[in-house]
Amino acid sequence: MPDYALMNQCLYEGKAKEVGEMTEAAIAEGITPQEILSDGLIAGMSVVGEDFKHNILYVPEVLIAARAMKAGMAVLRPLLVAGDAASGEKSTTGVVVMGTVRGDLHDIGKNLVCMMAEGAGFEVHDIGVDQSVEKFMAAADKFKPDIIGMSALLTTTMNYMKTVIDGFEADGRKMKFAIGGAPISQMFADEIGSDGYGADASSAVDLFLSFMGQGDAPSTSTEVGGELARASDSGDPLAGAVELPKGTQTTYQILYWQDLPSEIKASDEYTEVKIELPTSFVERIDLAAQRLGLTDATSYSAQYRWGDEQERVGDAVSVVAALQAELEASAG
């Protein structure tokens, strides 16, 4: 019997090789692909999604976990497809077409939503960036989706989402639309006739599930626009710090995408702190990835590495605050 708890933990920690091997071992034991998908992969990604939603995990960790999920899916997908063909039924939760709208080349957030939606059991077709209404329609004809997801990072491109929705309506096509991106809000979604808005990757997947009759739609009570996949400030985790004895020693590490800092974690004798650096750092990574062509999930997440473990005098909260200030100053 597979140890699904261990498989879930390996997926959570991003151990792609182990997840792939455990998936193969479960198949060899005669376990159905549907059970492995549900109990081994989807269950693990659901925990990742919840921790991402509550700022326990950030974008890099989710990308790495999603890469491990894909290692398991690489083993299961041929078996699931064969089973669908034999039964004449689909084993997926639903079909989603995802794309970044015309004029916008940003896709890190979109990629994250695609991976998390696949981890929730959806069949996902990513049509890429800079997509016109005609290309969305062609994808709808080809894949027969239940949901079309659109992403935009620029205020100059977000209005094209309405062009896509209007184009489908003018053609008499009924489709569920979900939108997201840094400048997007629920108010904007309502204005253009979108069926929903995802403030972050987990909320986007919750929205997709609600469209399929599986759970409630995510709350849209916040007024601040979010991204279909969050890559932004995580609030102020440094607030409410308690002053500790002088001489406290803190161990810290910085997470880099190539040579660009992304995240800081630190711990002293009393406290552990982890923060994601502000949006400007994420945008810098995004632009570098676009320039180098490292935008697919595997090549993008492979660029992350933790720097050497270092020490500094001070409590964890003050050390992280100082490091963030230094990184912001050096970034200009």
C-alpha positions in Angstrom: 0.0 0.0 0.0 1.5 3.4 -1.0 2.5 5.7 1.8 0.5 8.7 0.6 1.4 10.8 3.6 5.1 10.5 2.6 4.3 11.2 -1.0 2.4 14.3 0.0 5.4 15.4 2.1 7.9 14.8 -0.7 5.7 16.8 -3.1 5.4 19.6 -0.6 9.2 19.7 -0.2 9.7 19.6 -4.0 11.4 16.3 -4.2 10.6 15.5 -7.8 12.7 12.4 -8.1 11.1 10.8 -5.1 7.6 11.6 -6.1 8.2 10.1 -9.6 9.7 7.0 -8.0 6.8 6.6 -5.5 4.3 7.0 -8.3 5.9 4.3 -10.3 6.0 2.0 -7.3 2.3 2.6 -6.6 1.5 1.7 -10.2 3.6 -1.5 -9.9 1.5 -2.4 -6.9 -1.6 -2.3 -9.0 -3.0 0.9 -7.5 -5.3 2.8 -9.9 -3.9 6.0 -11.5 -7.0 7.8 -10.3 -6.3 6.9 -6.7 -2.7 7.9 -6.9 -3.7 11.2 -8.6 -6.3 12.0 -5.9 -4.5 10.7 -2.7 -0.9 11.2 -3.7 -0.7 14.3 -5.9 -3.9 16.4 -5.6 -3.9 16.0 -1.8 -0.3 17.1 -1.6 -0.9 20.1 -3.9 -4.0 21.1 -1.9 -1.8 21.6 1.2 0.7 23.6 -0.9 -2.2 25.8 -2.1 -3.5 26.4 1.4 0.0 27.3 2.7 0.6 29.6 -0.2 -2.8 31.3 0.5 -1.7 32.0 4.1 1.8 33.2 3.3 3.5 30.1 4.7 4.9 29.3 1.3 5.8 31.8 -1.4 6.0 31.6 -5.2 9.4 29.9 -5.4 8.4 27.0 -3.1 5.1 26.5 -4.9 6.9 26.3 -8.2 9.3 23.7 -6.9 6.4 21.7 -5.4 4.6 21.9 -8.7 7.6 20.6 -10.4 7.5 17.5 -8.1 3.8 17.1 -8.9 4.6 17.1 -12.6 7.1 14.3 -12.1 4.2 12.2 -10.8 1.9 13.4 -13.5 4.4 12.4 -16.2 4.0 8.8 -15.0 0.2 8.9 -14.5 -0.8 10.9 -17.6 -0.4 8.2 -20.2 -2.4 5.8 -18.0 -5.1 8.3 -17.3 -5.5 9.1 -21.0 -5.6 5.4 -21.9 -8.3 4.9 -19.2 -10.3 7.8 -20.5 -10.2 6.5 -24.0 -11.3 3.0 -22.9 -14.2 4.3 -20.8 -15.2 7.2 -23.0 -15.2 9.4 -20.0 -12.8 12.1 -18.7 -11.1 11.6 -15.3 -10.3 15.3 -15.0 -12.1 17.9 -12.8 -12.6 20.1 -15.8 -10.8 21.6 -18.8 -9.2 25.1 -18.6 -7.6 27.2 -21.3 -5.1 29.8 -20.0 -3.5 32.7 -21.7 -2.0 36.1 -21.2 -3.8 38.7 -23.3 -2.5 40.5 -26.4 0.3 42.9 -25.9 1.4 41.4 -22.6 4.4 39.1 -22.4 4.3 38.3 -18.7 3.6 34.7 -17.8 5.1 33.7 -14.5 1.8 34.2 -12.7 -0.1 32.4 -15.4 2.3 29.5 -15.3 1.8 29.1 -11.5 -2.0 29.0 -11.9 -1.6 26.4 -14.6 0.5 24.2 -12.4 -1.8 24.5 -9.4 -4.9 23.9 -11.5 -3.3 20.8 -12.9 -2.5 19.8 -9.3 -6.2 20.1 -8.5 -7.1 17.7 -11.2 -7.9 20.0 -14.1 -6.8 19.4 -17.7 -5.0 22.6 -18.5 -4.0 24.0 -21.9 -1.6 26.9 -21.7 -1.7 28.9 -25.0 1.0 31.3 -23.9 1.4 35.1 -23.9 0.3 37.9 -26.3 -2.9 36.0 -27.2 -5.6 37.6 -29.4 -9.3 37.0 -29.2 -9.0 34.9 -32.3 -6.4 32.7 -30.7 -8.6 32.2 -27.6 -11.5 31.2 -29.8 -9.3 28.8 -31.8 -8.2 27.2 -28.5 -11.8 27.0 -27.3 -12.7 25.2 -30.6 -9.8 22.8 -30.2 -9.9 21.9 -26.5 -13.6 22.5 -25.6 -12.8 24.1 -22.2 -15.2 24.6 -19.3 -13.2 27.7 -18.3 -11.1 30.3 -20.0 -8.5 32.1 -17.8 -6.9 35.3 -18.8 -3.9 37.1 -17.2 -2.5 40.6 -17.6 0.2 42.4 -15.7 0.1 45.7 -17.4 -2.7 48.4 -17.1 -2.2 49.0 -20.8 -3.3 45.4 -21.7 -5.9 44.6 -19.1 -8.7 46.2 -21.1 -8.1 43.6 -23.8 -9.8 41.1 -21.5 -13.1 42.8 -22.3 -12.3 42.4 -26.0 -12.0 38.7 -25.6 -15.2 38.4 -23.6 -17.1 40.6 -26.0 -15.8 38.6 -28.9 -17.1 35.3 -27.5 -20.5 36.9 -26.7 -20.8 38.4 -30.1 -20.1 35.0 -31.6 -22.8 33.5 -29.4 -20.4 31.4 -27.3 -21.2 30.8 -23.7 -18.1 30.3 -21.6 -16.9 30.8 -18.0 -14.2 33.4 -17.8 -11.8 34.0 -15.0 -9.3 36.8 -14.9 -6.4 38.0 -12.8 -3.2 39.9 -12.7 -1.5 42.7 -10.7 -3.9 45.6 -11.9 -7.0 43.4 -11.8 -9.8 43.7 -9.1 -13.2 42.2 -8.6 -14.7 45.6 -9.6 -12.9 45.4 -12.9 -14.1 41.8 -13.4 -17.7 42.9 -12.8 -17.3 45.8 -15.2 -16.2 43.7 -18.1 -18.5 40.8 -17.5 -16.0 38.2 -16.3 -17.5 35.4 -14.3 -14.8 35.6 -11.6 -11.5 37.1 -10.4 -8.6 35.3 -8.8 -6.6 37.3 -6.4 -3.9 34.7 -6.2 -3.2 31.2 -7.5 -5.1 29.4 -4.8 -8.1 31.6 -5.1 -8.0 31.1 -8.9 -8.1 27.3 -8.4 -10.9 27.7 -5.8 -12.8 29.8 -8.4 -12.3 27.1 -11.1 -13.6 24.4 -8.7 -16.6 26.5 -7.9 -17.4 26.9 -11.6 -17.4 23.0 -11.7 -19.8 22.8 -8.7 -17.0 21.8 -6.3 -17.0 24.2 -3.4 -17.7 27.9 -2.9 -16.2 30.7 -4.9 -13.3 32.5 -3.0 -14.1 35.7 -1.0 -13.7 38.9 -3.0 -14.0 41.2 0.0 -10.6 42.9 -0.5 -10.4 46.0 -2.6 -6.8 45.7 -3.5 -6.1 44.2 -6.9 -4.1 40.9 -6.8 -2.5 38.6 -9.3 -3.8 35.4 -10.8 -0.6 34.1 -9.2 0.7 36.1 -6.3 4.1 37.6 -6.7 3.8 40.7 -4.5 4.4 42.1 -1.0 3.2 39.7 1.7 2.2 42.4 4.1 4.5 43.3 7.0 5.7 40.1 8.7 8.1 42.2 10.7 5.4 44.1 12.6 5.0 43.5 16.3 8.6 42.4 17.0 9.6 41.8 20.6 13.0 43.2 21.6 15.4 40.4 22.5 18.6 40.4 24.5 21.5 42.1 22.9 24.1 39.8 21.4 21.4 37.5 20.0 22.8 35.6 17.0 20.8 35.0 13.9 21.4 32.5 11.1 20.0 33.6 7.7 19.8 32.6 4.0 18.8 34.5 0.9 16.9 32.7 -1.9 18.1 33.7 -5.4 16.7 33.3 -8.9 20.1 33.1 -10.6 21.8 36.1 -9.0 18.6 38.0 -8.2 17.3 37.9 -4.6 13.8 36.7 -4.0 13.3 35.7 -0.4 14.9 35.9 3.0 14.7 33.4 5.9 16.3 33.8 9.3 16.1 32.2 12.7 17.5 33.0 16.2 17.1 31.1 19.4 13.5 32.4 19.8 12.0 33.2 16.4 11.9 32.1 12.7 11.1 34.7 10.1 10.6 34.3 6.3 9.7 37.1 3.9 9.2 37.4 0.2 10.9 40.5 -1.2 8.7 43.3 -2.6 7.1 43.4 -6.0 10.0 45.3 -7.6 12.2 42.2 -7.1 9.7 39.9 -8.6 9.3 42.1 -11.6 13.1 42.2 -12.1 13.1 38.3 -12.0 10.2 38.2 -14.4 11.9 40.5 -16.9 15.2 38.5 -16.7 13.3 35.2 -17.3 11.6 36.7 -20.3 14.9 38.0 -21.7 16.6 34.6 -21.3 13.6 32.6 -22.5 13.3 30.7 -19.2 9.6 31.0 -18.8 8.4 27.4 -18.8 7.8 26.1 -15.3 10.7 23.6 -15.2 13.4 25.9 -16.5 12.1 28.9 -14.5 12.0 27.0 -11.1 15.4 25.4 -11.8 17.0 28.8 -11.4 16.2 29.1 -7.7 18.9 28.4 -5.2 19.5 29.2 -1.6 22.6 31.2 -0.8 25.1 30.1 1.8 24.0 30.0 5.4 25.4 33.1 7.2 25.2 34.6 10.6 24.7 38.1 11.9 24.4 39.7 15.4 20.8 40.7 16.2 17.4 39.0 16.5 15.8 37.4 13.4 13.3 40.2 12.9 15.8 43.0 12.9 18.3 41.1 10.8 15.7 40.4 8.1 14.6 44.0 8.1 18.2 45.1 7.7 18.9 42.7 4.9 15.8 43.8 3.0 16.8 47.4 3.3 20.3 46.6 2.1 19.0 44.6 -0.9 16.6 47.4 -1.8 19.4 49.9 -1.6 21.7 47.8 -3.8 19.0 47.3 -6.3 18.6 51.0 -6.7 
